[in-house]
Amino acid sequence: MALFKKRTVGKPGEWYYCLVHHKVEEGPECPAKDRFGPYGTREEAEHAMQSAQERNLEWENDPRWHDKSPEQGDD
C-alpha cells in the first residue's frame, strides 16, 4: 500500500505556475518539482515568477541571511 496517493486530477480553484511550460494550470497538471503553487487565484499564479524574484531580492538583502566575515567584526 502506498503512503502517498498521486493526485491525478486537480482541485478546482487551485492554480499553479508550470516552470517547464511557462503557463498557468488549474489543478496540478505537471509534477510538483516543475511548478510553483498552489495559488488562490489565476492572477496570483500568473505573477509567480515576479513574486519569486521579489522574494529572492528581499532575502539577498536581508542581513540575517549573511554571515559576517572575520574582518567585519561584531559591530
N, C-alpha and C positions, 0 to 999 in steps of 0.2 A: 504494500500500500504506500502510495506516495505521500510525503509530508506536505507538499505544496501542490495545489492544483494549478495547472497552467490555464489561465483565463484566456479563452479564445475570442470571446465577444466582450466588447467594451460596454461600460455603462453609459447610457445617455447623459449628457451633461458633464462628462469628464473629457477634458481637452488636453492634448499632448502636442509637443512640437518634435517632429522626427528630425534628428540630426543627419541622417543619411539622405533622406529625400527632400529635406528643407521644406517641409509642409506641415500644416496643422491637421491633426487627426482627432476625430471624436471617438473616444474609446481607444484602448491600446491596439494598434494595428501592427506596429513594429516591436521588436524585442526591447525590453526595458533598458538594456545597455545602449540603445540607439535613440533614446528620447528623453526629453525634459517633461515633467508634469507629475501629477495631473494639475491642471489649472481649472478654475471655476468657470471661466468664460473663454470663448473663442478668441476674443481680443487679447486677453492675457497671454494665451498661447502664441498668438501672432507676434508678440513682443518678447518672447522668451530669450532670444539671443541678446537683445538690447538690455533686458533685465540682468542677464548673467554678466554682461560686460560691465554694467554699472556696479554690481556687487563685487566683481573682481577688482575694480579700481578702488572701491572702498577698503577692501581687505589689503590691497597692496600699500595703501597709505595709512593703515591703522598701525600705530606704534606698538600695540600689544602683540602683533604678529612678527615683529622684527627683534631679534636678539641684538644686544649691544656688543660691539667688538671690544676687546680688552683696552684698546686705545681710547675709547669713548668714556670709560669710567662709569661711575654710578651717580650721575648728576641728579 
